Amino acid sequence: MYVGSVATALIPTVRRLGLAPSSRAWDFLSLALSVIAADEGCSRSASADGWTRSIDLEVGVTDPAFWNGRRDILQDALGFLSTDRWSFEFVGGGLQPAPPQQAVARPEECVCLLSGGLDSLIGALDLRAQEKHPLLVSQVAKGDKQTQRELGRMIAGSGLHLQLNHNARPPSGFSERSQRSRSIIFMAYGVLAATCLAAYQDGGTVDLYVPENGFISLNVPLTPLRMASHSTRTTHPVFMGRLQDLIDAAGLRVRLVNPYILRTKGEMLSGCADRAFLLSHAGETTSCGRYARTAFTQCGRCVPCLIRRASFHAAGIADTTPPYRYDISLPGRRHRDFEDVRAAAMAVGRVETAGLKEWLGGALNAAQLGGDTGAYEDVARRGIGELGTFLRSVGVI
C-alpha cells in the first residue's frame, strides 16, 4: 500500500503563531487539501481524451452531513475551474486541531494574498496606502519563499505574514504539472486566516483580497486550440463567484474581493499608490509559469511572462527583472516560434483583422458573468492591445 502526504507542517505552523481558526474553516481547508492532492496525483494523460479526468474523493470533515448537503456547489465550482468531473463524499473524523493554549485574535482588519507576483505586490501596496492593515497570506512556491518573506516583511511591518505550503506528495511519486485547481488551496489559506481575526470573531465579515489583473483573470484562450482548462481559470470571475457561493453556504463570513478585475496589468502598474516602492522592488517579483522548470529564472516567453513584460512597456516603467532566460527579440525564429509566443501573436492578429468579438468567441458567457459583459470585453481589448504593442516593440510581429 502506497501512502502520500499533504501539508504535514501546516498545523504546527498555525499553532506556533497562536492562531485559532474556526471549525468550519478547518473543514474548508481539509477539502481544499484533498482537491490539490488529487489534482497532483491523477494524471491527465491516462484519461480518455488525454485531459479530462473523473475524480472521486472521500474527505474527512467534522460535520459530514453539512458538507454533503453542499457538495453540488463545490463540484460545480471545481468543474468550472479544472473542467474535470469531481465527485465528493464527506465522512467523519476530519481535521480539528486543538486550539493553542494562548490563542491570539489577530488585529488586522482584512486578509490579502501575497503570491510573490507583481499583481499581489501592487494589491498589498494599495491596501497599505488606503491605511488598511491586511494579514498577508502566501502559498510557498519553490524557489520563491525568501522573496515572499522579504516583500511581506517590508509591507506588513508589525503585521503578520503567514507562509504556508501544501507540499503535496502523491503516493506514486508522480505529479501532474497542469495543477488547474491550485487557487482553491490559496483561497482556503486566506479563509483560514480570516477566521483568526478579531473582526471575524466579533461577528463581522472579513474581506479576503485576491489581487489579479482582469486580463489574466479572464484568461481568454489565445487560440481555439487553447480552450477549456488549457487556459487557467484560477481567479476567473465565474470561479470566484461560485467559490463565494460555497463560502457563503458554509456560513463563513469571508468576502472574496478582486479590486483589479477591470484593469490590465499595465494599468495596475501605472496606478499603483506606492510608486517608489514599486519601482524599487517590482523586478524581484515572479510571474513566470515555468519558473521551477527553468532553474528558477523567469523564462520571458510563457504567457504570464509576456503579459508581465507588456505591462512594464505599457506603464513606461523599466523592467528591472533579472535577465529572462530566453530573449524573444533576437533574430531568428527559435523563441518567436515557441508555442506561447506564437499563440499571443496569432491572437493579436486575429483581433486586428477580424475584431475583438471574433477572437473572444464564446469565452465571455453573459449568463455565467451575470449579464452585460461589456466591461469585461473592454479589459480584454486593452489587455490584448498591451500585448500587441509589446510584441511589436521586440519585433515578434
N, C-alpha and C positions, 0 to 999 in steps of 0.2 A: 504494500500500500504506500502510495506517494502522498506526502503532506506538504502543502505550501504554507506561506505565511503572509501577513499583511499588517502594516502599521504596528510592529512589535514595540517600538519606542514611544508610541503616541501617549499612552496612559501615564507612564512615568513623567513625561514632559508636562502634561496638563496638571498633574498632581504637584510637581515640583514648583510650579508657578502659583499654587494656591487657588486654582480655578475650580469652580463647581458648576458645570453645565447642567441644564435641565435633563430630566429623564428622557423626554421626547427628543431632545437634540442628540443624545447618545444613540437612540434608535435610528434617527435620520442618518447619523454618521455610519452606523452599522450597515445600513442598506447601501449607502454610497461606497463604502469599502468593499462590499460584496460585488457591486457592479464593476468597480475598477479592477478587482482581482479577476473576475470572469472575463472582462474585456481583454485583459492582457493574456489570459491563459487559453483563450479559444481562437484558434487560427481561422482567418477568413478564407485562406486557400483551400481548406477542407470542405467548405460549404458548396452547395450545388452550383451556384453561379460564380463561385470564386470570391464572393464578397459578403453577401447577406447571411447572417447566422441565426439560428434559433437557440436561445439561451434560456434554460430553466434554472431558476435559483431558489434554494431554500435558505431563508435568512432568519437567524435567531434574534428576537427582539423582546423587550419586556412586556409589550402589550400586543400580542399577535392578532387578537380579534379586531383591534382598532386598525392596524395596518392592512389586514386582509380586506377590510371594508373600503380601503382607499387605493388598492393596488392598481385599479384601472387607470387612475390618474398618473401613477408612476410609470406604468407600462406605455401609456400614450406619450408621456414626456420623453422617455428613453427611446421609443420608437422613432420619434422625430429627430432626436439627437444623433443616433447612430445608424438609423434605418435597418436595425436588426429587429427580430421578433423576440421580445422579452416576456417571460412569464415568471411570476413570483408566488411563493408560498411562504408565509410568515409563521414561524413556530416560536415557542417559548425558549427561555434560557439565554436571552440576549445579554449583551454587554451592559453592565450597570456598575461601574466602579464606585467604591465608597468615596464620599467627598473627603477632601483633605481635612486634617484636624483644625487647621486655621484657614478656612476659606476666605478669599478676598473678593468682594464685589468690586469690579473694576470701575474706575471713574470716567473712562472715555464715553463719549456720547453716541458714537457710531462705530462701524467697522468698515475698513477699506482693504480690499485685496491688493496685495503688492507682489506681483509676479516676478519682478526684476526686469520687466519690459518697459518700453518707453511710455505707453499709454498709462500704465498703472503708476508710474512715477509722476506723470502730469496730474493724474487724478488725486494722488495724495498731496501734491503741492498745492493744487487748487483748494482742497479742503482746508489745508492749513492757512491759506491766505484768507479764507472765509471765517477764520477763527473757530473752526470746528476741530475737535480733538479725536481723531479716529484711533481705534485699536487696529494696528496693521497685522494682516494675516498673509502668510506665504506658504505655498506648496514648494518644498525644497526641490530644486532641479539640479541634476548632476552637473557639476562644473560652474554653478551659479550661486551657490549658497553664500559665499563670502560677500559677493556683490550685493545680494539681497540684504544681508546683515548690515553692511556699511551704509547703504542708502536708507534702510529702516532706522538706523541709529541717528542719522543726521536729520531725518524728517520727524520722527516720533519724539525726539528729545527724551523727556522723562516718561513718556507713554510706553505702552507695551507693543513689542513686535513679536508676534507668535509665529515661529517657523515650525512647520510640521511636515512629515514625509510619510506617504502611504507605503513606500518601499515594498510594493507587491512582488512576491516571489512565487510564480506558478510552480506547482509540484513537478512539472515536466522539465522545468528549466527554460522552456520556450517562452518568448514574449512577443505578442502581436504588436507590431510597431504602429499600426494605424491609430489605436487608442482614441477613438472618437468620443468616448464617454468621459474623458479626463476632467472636464469642467465641473461635473457633479461633485467630485470629491473636494475641489476647491471651494465650491459653494457650501458644502457641508461643514468644512472647517470654519467658514465665516459664520454660519448659523450657530455652530457650537460656541464660538467666541461671543456672539451677540447675546446669548442667554447668560453669559457671565457678567454682563454689565449691570451696574446698579440700576440704570434706567430701565432695563428689562425686568429685573427682579422686583422693581417697584410698580410693575404693571404696565409700563409703557411699551411702545413699538419702536424697534431699533432699525435704522437704515443700514443696509449692507451694500456698500458701493462696489460696483464691478466696472471699473473704467476700461472702456474699449471703444475705439472709433467705429462709427457706423458702417463705413465701407467694408471693414474686415468682419464686423459682426454679421452683416447681411451676407457677406462672402458669396456673392453671385457667382455661379460657375463660369469661369473664364471662357470655356468652350463647351459644346454639348457633351463631349466625352468625359467631362469632369462633374457630371450631375450627381445628385443624391449625396451620400456621405463621403464621396471622394472630395467634396469641398466641405470643410468642417463647419459645424454649427454650434460651437462651444458657447457663444454669447448671442446667438441669434434671438431676435425679439420674440419669435414664436416659442422657442425653447424656454426662454426666460419667463414668459407668461405662463406656460404650463407648469414650470417648476414652482412659480409663485402660487399657482393653484394648489399644488401639493403641500407647500409650506403652510398656506392658509388652512387647508383641510386638516393638517396636523396640529392646528392650534398654536403654531409657533409665531409669535408676534415679531416677525422679521420681514422687512420690505426690501426687495431687490431693486437697486437703482443704478442705471447706467446713464449718467448725465450727458454722454457724448454720442448717443445713438444717431443723432442727426448731424454729426460733424465728421469730416475726414480727418485722417491722421495729421495732414499738413495744417489743417485748421486748429487742431489741438495744440500743435507746437506754437503756432502764431498767437494763440490766445492764452497760453499758459500764464498764470498770475504771478509766478516767480521766475521771470525770465533769466535772472542772474544765476540761480541755482540750476536751471535747465541747461543753460549754456556751458556751465562747468561740469555737469555730470551726465548729460544725455548720451554721450559716447560710451559710457560704462554700462548702459542697459543692453539687454539681449532681446532680439526679435526673431532670430533665425529658427526655422522649423527643422533644421538639420544640425543643430549645434553640437549634439553629442556624437554625431556621425562624421563631423569634420574637425575632430581633435579640439573641440571647444573653441573653434574660430567661426565667426558668422560667415556663411558661405557667400552671401551677396547676390545669389541668383534664384533662391526659392521665393515663393510668393510673399511671405512675410518680410523677407529682406528687401524685395523690390519695392513694396509699399513703404517700408521704413526709409529707404533711400529717396524715394519720390517725395516723401513728406518733408525731409530736410530741404530738398530742392525747392519745393513749393513754398516753404516758410522762409526761404532765404537765409537759412541757418547753416553754418559749416558743419558737415558731418564729421565729427571727431571720433567716430568708431575706429578701433584698431583695424588695420587693413583687412578687408574682406578676403576670403580665401580665393575667390575667383573674380577676375576683372572682366566684366562683360563689355567694357569699352575697347578692349584690344581688337585689332584687326583679325579677320578670320571668323569662322562660324562655330568654333568649339564651344564657347559658353553661350553664344547667342542662340544656338540650336538646342540648348538644354530645355527640357520639357516645359518648365515653368516660365522661362523667358519667352519661348515661342508662343505659349498659350496667352501670356499677357499681351504680346504684340498682336496676336490674332484678335483678341477681344477689343483692343483699341481700334484696330482696323475695321472691325465689324460695326462698332458704334459710329465711326466716322463715315462709313459708306452706306450702312443700312438703317442707322438710327438707334437710339437707346432702347426703344421698345423691342426691336428685333433681337438685340443682344440679351435683354432681360428675359424674353420669352415668358414662361410661367413661374419664374423664380420668386416673384413677389406676389404671393397669393392674397388677394384682398380679403377673402373670408377668414384666412388664418391671421392676418395682420389687423383685423378689426375695422375693415372698410377702406377708406381712401388711402392709397399707397403713394400719393404724390410726394410727400416729404421724404419717403424712403427712396423713391426714384431720383429725387434731386441729389441726395447724398451719394447715390451710386454714380450719377452723372459727374459730379465733381470729383469723386474718387478716381474714376477711370480717366478723367482729364488729367489729374496729377500724375497718374502712372504713365499716360501717353507723353506728357511733356518731359518727364524724366527719361523715358526710353529714347526719345529723340535727342535729348541732350548728350547721351552717351553713344549715339549712332546706331542703336539697335533697329530703329525704324526711321 
